[in-house]
């Protein structure tokens, strides 16, 4: 194959640029736009999330006073609703709704707590744990309203493995309220067995079982604190 002269190479390059130059430049520009656009979006999301966290923290800081002062409660409610309205599918919005529901629950305003938690259930937040917490709180709110069957149905909607003991214990509480001790024992025992396996003792659950005539042994939990005999055993002897 004969090598092209400099003039031929220049002419071929010029022809190539004329024919394909515009699409190539356009593609490069689009790629750059996508890249920098994505960086801007990530930065915007980070800033937005940080702002929401600050807003939630401000609401949280107001909660103690809001629990005893009506004017503070009204202000907290307004600030909290703003977070929920602006970013309904954010983790901060759901956390805010949980806080609002707790304040309402503590005031024995169970209808309002139910309404807030039911709304939180519709959030598209991706945190499955947070969604499970919402359902768990909703179930106990329904229990407070004597909606026992509805509470059981709500608990059935929790499929997060980490919440198995909490769901089982909550069901046990409901069966106690329904005057069904056998079902309560079974639910409590399920919760206890999982907690023992995870080495996460829960004294209140042990008391609930005892109240139903079920005595369980304390789980063996390895303690980071050595007993005197263990400590002395680890002291090297003098040679």
C-alpha positions in Angstrom: 0.0 0.0 0.0 1.4 3.4 -1.0 2.0 5.9 1.8 0.0 9.1 1.5 1.8 12.4 1.1 1.3 15.1 3.7 -1.0 17.0 1.3 -3.1 13.9 0.8 -3.3 13.2 4.6 -4.4 16.9 5.2 -7.0 16.6 2.5 -8.4 13.3 3.9 -8.5 14.7 7.4 -10.3 17.8 6.2 -12.8 15.7 4.4 -13.4 13.5 7.5 -13.9 16.6 9.8 -16.4 18.1 7.3 -18.3 14.9 7.1 -18.2 13.7 10.7 -16.9 16.6 12.7 -20.2 18.0 13.8 -21.7 14.7 15.1 -18.5 14.0 17.0 -18.3 17.4 18.6 -22.0 17.2 19.5 -21.5 13.8 21.0 -18.5 15.0 23.1 -20.5 18.0 24.3 -23.5 15.8 25.2 -21.2 13.5 27.1 -19.7 16.5 29.0 -23.1 17.9 29.7 -24.3 14.6 31.1 -21.1 14.2 33.2 -21.2 17.7 34.7 -25.0 17.6 34.9 -24.8 14.5 36.9 -22.1 16.0 39.2 -24.4 19.0 39.7 -27.3 16.8 40.5 -25.4 14.8 43.0 -24.1 18.0 44.6 -27.7 19.4 44.6 -29.0 16.2 46.2 -26.3 16.3 48.9 -27.0 19.9 49.7 -30.8 19.3 49.7 -30.4 16.3 52.0 -28.2 18.3 54.3 -30.7 21.1 54.4 -33.5 18.7 55.2 -31.4 17.2 58.0 -30.9 20.6 59.5 -34.6 21.3 59.3 -35.5 18.0 60.9 -32.9 18.7 63.7 -34.6 22.0 64.3 -38.0 20.4 64.6 -36.5 17.7 66.9 -35.0 20.4 69.1 -38.5 21.9 69.5 -40.1 18.7 70.5 -39.4 18.7 74.2 -41.0 22.2 74.7 -43.8 21.4 72.2 -44.9 18.5 74.4 -45.9 20.9 77.2 -46.5 24.2 75.4 -49.4 24.6 72.9 -47.8 27.6 71.1 -44.5 25.6 70.6 -46.5 22.6 69.5 -48.2 24.7 66.8 -44.9 26.1 65.6 -43.3 22.6 65.5 -46.3 21.3 63.5 -46.0 24.1 61.0 -42.3 23.6 60.5 -42.7 19.8 60.3 -45.5 20.0 57.8 -43.3 22.2 55.6 -40.6 19.4 55.5 -43.2 16.8 54.6 -44.8 18.9 51.9 -41.6 19.9 50.2 -39.9 16.4 50.3 -42.6 13.8 51.1 -40.4 10.9 49.9 -37.3 11.8 51.9 -36.1 9.9 55.0 -36.2 13.2 56.9 -39.9 13.7 56.1 -40.8 10.2 57.4 -38.7 10.8 60.5 -40.6 14.1 61.0 -43.9 12.3 60.6 -42.9 9.8 63.2 -42.1 12.6 65.6 -45.4 14.3 64.9 -47.2 11.0 65.5 -45.4 10.4 68.8 -46.4 13.9 70.1 -50.0 13.3 69.1 -49.9 9.8 70.6 -48.5 11.2 73.9 -51.4 13.6 74.0 -53.7 10.7 73.5 -54.8 12.1 70.2 -54.7 8.7 68.6 -56.8 9.7 65.5 -54.2 12.3 64.5 -51.4 9.9 65.1 -53.1 7.3 63.0 -53.7 9.9 60.2 -50.0 11.0 60.2 -48.6 7.4 60.2 -51.1 6.3 57.5 -49.8 9.2 55.3 -46.2 8.2 56.1 -46.9 4.7 54.9 -47.4 6.1 51.4 -43.9 7.5 51.2 -41.7 6.2 48.5 -38.6 6.4 50.7 -36.3 3.5 49.9 -35.3 2.9 53.6 -37.1 -0.4 54.4 -36.2 -0.2 58.0 -37.9 3.3 58.3 -41.0 1.9 56.6 -41.1 -1.0 59.0 -40.9 1.5 62.0 -43.8 3.4 60.6 -45.9 0.3 60.4 -44.9 -0.8 63.8 -45.9 2.5 65.3 -49.2 2.5 63.3 -50.0 -0.9 64.7 -49.6 0.3 68.3 -51.7 3.4 67.5 -54.4 1.1 66.1 -54.2 -0.9 69.3 -54.7 2.3 71.4 -57.9 2.8 69.2 -59.0 -0.8 69.9 -58.6 -1.6 66.2 -57.0 -4.9 67.0 -57.6 -6.8 63.8 -56.4 -3.8 61.8 -53.3 -3.7 63.9 -52.5 -7.4 63.1 -53.0 -6.7 59.4 -50.6 -3.8 59.6 -48.0 -6.0 61.3 -48.4 -8.6 58.6 -47.2 -6.0 56.1 -43.8 -5.8 57.8 -41.5 -8.2 55.8 -38.2 -6.9 57.2 -36.2 -9.8 58.8 -34.6 -7.4 61.3 -38.1 -6.7 62.8 -39.2 -10.2 63.4 -38.9 -10.1 67.2 -40.6 -6.7 67.4 -43.4 -7.8 65.2 -43.9 -11.0 67.1 -43.9 -9.2 70.4 -46.4 -6.6 69.1 -48.7 -9.5 68.0 -48.4 -11.0 71.4 -49.5 -7.7 73.0 -52.5 -7.7 70.6 -53.4 -11.3 71.5 -53.3 -10.3 75.2 -55.7 -7.5 74.4 -57.9 -9.9 72.5 -57.8 -12.2 75.6 -56.1 -15.0 73.6 -53.3 -16.1 76.0 -52.2 -19.2 73.9 -51.7 -17.1 70.8 -49.9 -14.5 72.9 -47.6 -17.1 74.4 -46.7 -18.4 70.9 -46.0 -14.9 69.6 -43.9 -13.9 72.6 -42.0 -17.2 72.4 -41.2 -16.6 68.8 -39.8 -13.2 69.6 -37.8 -14.5 72.5 -36.2 -17.4 70.5 -35.0 -15.0 67.9 -33.7 -12.5 70.4 -31.8 -15.3 72.3 -30.3 -16.4 69.0 -29.2 -12.9 68.3 -28.0 -12.4 71.8 -30.2 -9.4 72.3 -32.0 -9.9 75.7 -35.2 -8.0 76.2 -36.2 -8.0 79.9 -39.7 -6.6 79.4 -40.5 -9.5 77.0 -39.3 -11.9 79.6 -41.7 -10.3 82.1 -44.6 -10.6 79.6 -43.9 -14.3 79.2 -43.7 -14.8 82.9 -47.1 -13.1 83.3 -48.5 -15.8 81.0 -46.9 -18.5 83.1 -43.9 -19.1 80.7 -40.5 -19.0 82.4 -37.5 -18.6 80.2 -33.8 -18.7 81.1 -31.7 -15.6 80.8 -29.8 -15.7 77.6 -26.1 -16.3 77.8 -24.5 -13.1 76.6 -20.7 -12.7 76.4 -19.8 -9.8 78.5 -16.8 -7.6 77.7 -16.2 -7.2 81.4 -14.2 -10.0 83.0 -15.3 -11.5 86.3 -12.7 -11.5 89.1 -11.9 -15.2 88.5 -11.6 -14.6 84.7 -9.3 -11.6 85.3 -7.1 -13.6 87.7 -6.9 -16.4 85.2 -5.5 -14.0 82.6 -2.8 -12.7 84.8 0.5 -14.3 83.8 2.3 -16.1 86.6 5.8 -15.1 87.6 8.5 -17.5 86.5 
